[in-house]
Amino acid sequence: MMAPFNKRLAPARILGLPLGAAAAGLVTVTGALASVVLPNPAGALATAAAIAAFPFGVGAVLIGDDVVFARAYWLSRRERRMVAREAAWR
């Protein structure tokens, strides 16, 4: 019954991962590989980018499809200091 609703709100996926997780994973892998081949100042920046992108990827994987409902939850709390029925996913 809720399948069309959930499919319409589902986040975009790349290779089965949510879009945020795929982008963060790409930055992590590219930064880790670039840190090996680039000279010292650029290699250090590539390492920092890889380390900084990793937690965002993990967070995107953990939240997954609930990102739409999490957004509705936080918007309803911010605007009215109450939880909308659609956002009460916890």
N, C-alpha and C positions, 0 to 999 in steps of 0.2 A: 504494500500500500504506500509506503514512504519511499520506495526505490526511485521513482522519477524525481522526487524532491531532493533526495540525497545525491543522486547522480548529477543533477544540475548544479548543486553547490559544492561538489567534490573538487578539491584543488587539482590543478594540472599535474600530470605525472610524466616523468622521463625515466625509462627503463624500470618502471615499477616504483620509483621513489617519488615523493612529493617534490615539486619544483624547487623549493628552498633547499632541500637536502641534496638534490642533484647538483645545484649550483655550488653549494658549499663543498661538496665532495670534489667537484671539478677544480675549484680553487685550491683545496688541500692537496690533491694529487699533483697538480701543475706546480704549485709552490714547492712541494717537496722535491720533485724532479728538477726544477729549475735551480734550487739551492745547491744541487750537486755540481751542476755544470757552469754556473755563473761565478764570476770573481767575487771577492769578499764583500764589498758593500752591497751589491745587488743580491748576492746570495743570502745575506743576512735579512734583507727586506723580504725576499721570497720565503724564507723560513718563518719570519714573523707573520706574513700573510697566511701561510699554511696553518700555523698554530692558532691564529685568530679565527679562521674560518671553521675549524673543527667543532667548537661548541655549538655554533649555529646549525651545522649539519646534524649533530646529535639531537638538538632541540627540535628541529624540523621533523626528524624521524619519530621522535617520541610523541609529538603532537599529532602528526599525520593528518588524517581526515577531519579531526576535531578542530582544525584551525578556523573554520567558518563559525563554529559554535563558540569557540573561545573569543573570537572578535565580537560576536553579538553579546556575549556575557559581559565583557569589559566595557563595551559601549553603553549597555543598559545600566551598568553600575555607575559609570561616570555621569551619565545624563540625569538619572532619576534616583540614584542611590538605592536601586532595587533591582531584582533579577527578573528578567522576562522569562516566561514559560519556555520559549524556544531556546533560551540560553542556559537553562538550568541543567546542563549536561553533567555536572559533577555529582 
